[in-house]
Amino acid sequence: MKKITLLPIICLMLCLTAACAEHTKIYTNINEFAAFSEMTQDGTDSISVKFDHDDGDYYESIIEDENNIEEIMSIIFSLKFSEGSTHPIPPGNNTRIIINQGENRFSLSVRYIAQDNMYYYFGSALQSKIYDLAIEFGVNQ
């Protein structure tokens, strides 16, 4: 009799565990995100930058230097992502890049990736590189 009553409880616990595991996915590579599944580390033609001054003004530029593109793509493919948060991003700094690979375009914030109502933050390496290039382009901070 005890086996019969425990079976439904065990099944319920397994279902709940599976449902919770789906929401706690930890991404280890940018290609695991649906929007970036086809992006490659090589083959980038250019990177468009929309630099946010945090005051509503934007500065736009295009990175075409192969060395800068290679460094940026290396940073992107080595990103470590947070476990994901439902908390919205803090306001300000909406700098974005668009990676142009042939016919494909991949738009990316320099601070996070949003997917399935979750925000996945990453370190400051990409943001720092884009800021350094923005200064080279003559953007005042």
Secondary structure, DSSP 8 states (H G I E B T S, - for coil): -HHHHHHHHHHHHHHHHHHHHHHT----SGGGSGGGTT--SS---EEEEEEE-SSS-EEEEEE--HHHHHHHHHHHHT--B-S-BSS---SS---EEEEEETTEEEEEESSEEEETTEEEEB-SHHHHHHHHHHHHTT---
